[in-house]
Amino acid sequence: MCRTMASLVPYSASLDVPYELVEHVSWLIYARRREINSPWRRLGCFKQALLVLAHLRKNETFAQVGAGFGVSESTAWRYVDETLEVLASWAPGLPEALIGLGEGAFVIVDGTLIPTDRIKADEPYYSKKHKQHGMNVQVIAAPDGTPLWFSRATPGRTHDLTAARAHGVVQACLTRDILILADRAYQGAGATVRTPYYHHREQPAHYQRFNRDHARLRAPGERAFAQLKAWRLLRRARCSTRRIGTIVQAIHTLVTCDYSG
């Protein structure tokens, strides 16, 4: 008869990220260790980077990745926490993300829910739109779908338009005269925000053409969230809701960093 094992058995597995990305993250970790004068660790910089990327990409628990790399659960947590802070510090702020954009340019703004199963109170984190608990994250994407900026995470019940206003997205784009293409959740935003017409089938033909063109131009924005949620941790976050914003910023750095040099 099989017995339940208290310990975890490590095994070899592949990770679907470029080798160059692991190297890039390891150099950031190396710089961080030099900065705080902490040169010696149980794992080297490369192994620490690999552990963190495995955690984010595969959504394995700290106990699982710790066993895989021969460190304790608490050590794995510290490695991940440290690396997330380093990566998140490289994510651009809103003003920085809009540099180079001006009159005549347009961006795509949208919101998504990061599902979570760790909440203290149900109601603030429950999204009626998605019918599940989670955290609301806004994105500004370039016309080709490249993510330019991700917001901090707010409770899931936050309406997309409320979140965009609270983060300063609407005002920042108005100040720079940047056109925003958004879905109907942003209806009534005014400023430079453009949303589809309601009941377009009952409207003149040019309204229908506008909606088709609007949908075609806005469609690439879905790629930004697809890149974000390719990291499985954000498909069902088990961490504290306070950490989700940092995780999103860290993954933004991973999906947009230039590690070719």
Buried (B, 14 or more C-beta within 10 A) or exposed (E): EEEEEEEBEEEEEEEEBEEEBBEBBBBBBBEBBEEEEEEEBEBBBBBBBBBBBBBBBBBBBBBBBBBBBEBEBEBBBBBBEBBBEBBBEBBBEBEEBBEEBEEEBBBBBBBBBBBBEEBEEEEBBBBEEEEBBBBBBBBBBBBEBBBBBBBBBBBBBBBBBBBBBBBEBBEBBBEBEBBBBBBEBBBEBEBBBBBBBEEBEEEEEEBBEBBEEBEEBBEBBBBBBEBBBBBBBBEEBEBEBEBBBBBBBBBBBBBBBEBEE
